[in-house]
């Protein structure tokens, strides 16, 4: 019964994680689909490339919350159903995987940085803050969101192991870190080639944007052109 309850909690977290707030917020605010420009990644950094900071901040907040809230609920209510901290860690992994492969958005998700941060902050606020501080330092020095995310992802499991010890939940943290690095494969190539976009830099339409996303972006820009006349 405990296994069924734990599986249900992880599945529920996956469904929450599948809410792609970059797309939802952009649609609500009348912006182009974030999959149609820049990196084509439905995440806060790419939404920032639209030039709308409010949309980027809302995306960041909601993407972090969809990792934070399921884990927090698992930690608070899990013990009543025999679920411990390890299950809460895998609930966080479920939300993270939902962001990467969202069932509601044709499994075309983001890279999971904000959601992973939300998961870590809920599991262990100090671990989350240490990882976020690492991100901020690297981003401030180098102005590359992707580089900051890669370094933070690499350090998170080590912080957990060195400061708080190797617990079963670390498996979920290591899995998130590895998936996050893997999702940044294209960014790693761009960083090596020196073609990666810096933080806040506007970028050209995404070369591999889904057809429906490109159509939405085209319609949006055409709407603006008509409005100017």
C-alpha positions in Angstrom: 0.0 0.0 0.0 2.9 2.4 0.8 4.4 1.7 -2.6 1.1 2.5 -4.3 0.8 5.7 -2.3 4.4 6.7 -3.1 3.9 5.9 -6.8 0.7 8.0 -6.8 2.5 10.9 -5.1 5.3 10.8 -7.7 2.7 10.6 -10.6 0.8 13.6 -9.2 4.1 15.5 -9.0 4.9 14.6 -12.6 1.5 16.0 -13.7 2.1 19.3 -11.8 5.6 19.5 -13.3 4.0 19.0 -16.8 2.4 22.5 -16.5 4.8 24.4 -18.8 4.5 27.9 -17.3 6.7 29.5 -19.9 4.1 28.7 -22.5 1.1 29.3 -20.2 2.4 32.8 -19.0 3.4 33.8 -22.5 -0.1 32.9 -23.9 -1.8 34.7 -21.0 0.3 37.9 -21.6 -0.1 37.8 -25.4 3.5 37.0 -26.1 5.0 34.8 -28.7 5.4 31.1 -27.9 8.8 30.8 -26.2 9.5 27.6 -28.3 9.5 29.9 -31.4 12.5 32.1 -30.6 15.9 32.1 -29.0 16.9 28.7 -27.8 13.4 27.4 -28.3 13.4 26.3 -24.7 10.2 26.9 -22.7 11.9 28.4 -19.6 12.4 31.7 -17.8 15.8 32.5 -19.4 14.4 32.2 -22.9 11.2 34.1 -22.0 13.5 36.9 -20.8 14.8 37.1 -24.4 11.3 38.3 -25.4 12.1 41.5 -23.6 9.3 41.1 -21.1 10.9 40.8 -17.6 7.5 40.4 -15.9 6.7 37.3 -18.0 10.2 35.9 -17.3 9.9 36.5 -13.5 6.4 34.9 -13.4 7.7 31.9 -15.4 10.7 31.6 -13.0 8.4 31.8 -9.9 5.8 29.2 -11.1 8.4 26.8 -12.5 10.2 26.9 -9.1 6.9 26.5 -7.2 5.9 23.4 -9.2 9.0 21.7 -7.8 8.7 23.2 -4.3 5.0 22.7 -3.5 4.8 18.9 -4.3 7.9 18.2 -2.2 6.7 20.3 0.7 3.3 18.6 0.7 5.0 15.2 0.6 7.2 16.2 3.6 4.2 17.5 5.6 1.6 14.9 4.8 3.7 11.9 3.7 4.4 10.6 7.2 0.6 10.0 7.7 0.8 7.5 4.9 4.2 6.0 5.8 6.1 8.1 3.3 9.5 9.6 4.4 12.1 12.0 3.1 13.3 9.6 0.4 9.8 9.5 -1.2 9.7 13.3 -1.0 13.0 13.4 -2.9 11.5 11.2 -5.6 8.3 13.3 -5.7 10.7 16.2 -6.5 12.3 14.1 -9.3 8.8 13.4 -10.6 8.0 17.1 -10.9 11.4 17.8 -12.5 10.8 15.0 -15.1 7.4 16.5 -15.8 9.0 19.8 -16.6 11.4 18.1 -19.0 8.8 15.9 -20.7 5.4 17.5 -20.0 2.5 15.3 -20.9 0.2 18.3 -21.6 2.7 20.0 -24.1 3.6 17.1 -26.4 6.5 16.2 -24.1 8.4 19.3 -25.3 9.7 20.8 -22.1 12.4 22.9 -20.7 15.7 22.2 -19.0 14.4 22.2 -15.4 16.7 24.7 -13.7 14.0 26.6 -11.8 12.1 23.4 -11.0 15.2 21.7 -9.6 15.9 24.8 -7.5 12.4 24.6 -6.1 12.8 20.9 -5.3 16.1 21.4 -3.5 14.8 24.4 -1.5 11.9 22.2 -0.2 14.0 19.2 0.5 16.7 21.1 2.3 16.5 25.0 2.3 20.3 25.3 3.1 21.2 22.9 0.2 18.9 24.9 -2.1 20.4 28.2 -1.0 24.0 26.9 -1.4 23.1 25.7 -5.0 21.4 29.0 -5.8 24.3 31.0 -4.5 26.6 29.0 -6.8 24.4 29.8 -9.7 24.3 33.5 -8.9 28.1 33.7 -8.5 28.8 32.0 -11.8 26.1 34.0 -13.7 27.4 37.3 -12.2 30.9 36.6 -13.3 30.4 35.0 -16.8 26.8 36.2 -17.7 25.9 32.7 -19.1 22.8 31.2 -17.5 23.6 27.8 -19.0 27.1 27.8 -17.5 25.8 28.8 -14.1 23.2 26.0 -14.3 25.8 23.4 -15.2 28.1 24.4 -12.4 25.3 24.5 -9.8 24.0 21.1 -11.0 27.4 19.6 -10.7 27.9 21.0 -7.1 24.4 20.2 -5.7 25.1 16.4 -5.0 28.5 17.2 -3.6 27.1 19.7 -1.2 24.5 17.2 -0.1 27.1 14.4 0.4 29.8 16.5 2.0 27.7 18.6 4.4 24.5 16.5 5.1 25.7 13.0 4.2 24.9 10.3 1.7 21.2 9.5 2.2 18.9 7.5 -0.1 17.3 10.7 -1.4 20.6 11.7 -2.9 19.8 9.3 -5.8 17.0 11.7 -6.9 19.4 14.7 -6.6 22.1 13.0 -8.7 19.4 12.0 -11.3 18.2 15.6 -11.5 21.8 16.9 -11.9 22.6 14.3 -14.6 19.4 15.0 -16.5 20.0 18.8 -16.3 23.5 18.5 -17.7 22.2 16.3 -20.5 19.5 18.8 -21.4 22.2 21.4 -21.7 24.1 19.5 -24.3 23.4 22.1 -27.0 24.4 24.9 -24.7 27.7 23.1 -23.9 28.5 23.0 -27.6 27.7 26.7 -27.9 29.8 27.6 -24.9 32.8 25.8 -26.4 32.2 27.4 -29.8 31.7 30.9 -28.1 28.3 31.3 -29.7 26.1 31.0 -26.5 23.7 33.9 -25.8 24.4 35.9 -22.6 21.8 36.6 -19.9 19.0 38.9 -21.1 20.3 38.9 -24.7 17.6 38.9 -27.3 18.0 36.1 -29.9 16.8 35.2 -33.3 13.8 32.8 -33.9 14.6 29.2 -33.0 15.7 27.1 -35.9 14.0 24.0 -34.6 10.8 25.5 -33.2 7.7 23.4 -33.5 5.6 24.4 -36.5 2.6 25.4 -34.3 4.9 27.6 -32.2 6.4 29.3 -35.2 2.9 30.0 -36.6 1.9 31.5 -33.2 5.0 33.7 -33.2 4.3 34.8 -36.8 0.8 35.6 -36.0 1.8 37.6 -33.0 4.4 39.7 -34.9 1.9 40.2 -37.7 -0.6 41.5 -35.2 1.9 44.0 -33.9 2.8 45.2 -37.4 -0.9 45.8 -38.1 -1.1 47.7 -34.8 1.7 50.0 -35.8 -0.1 51.3 -39.0 
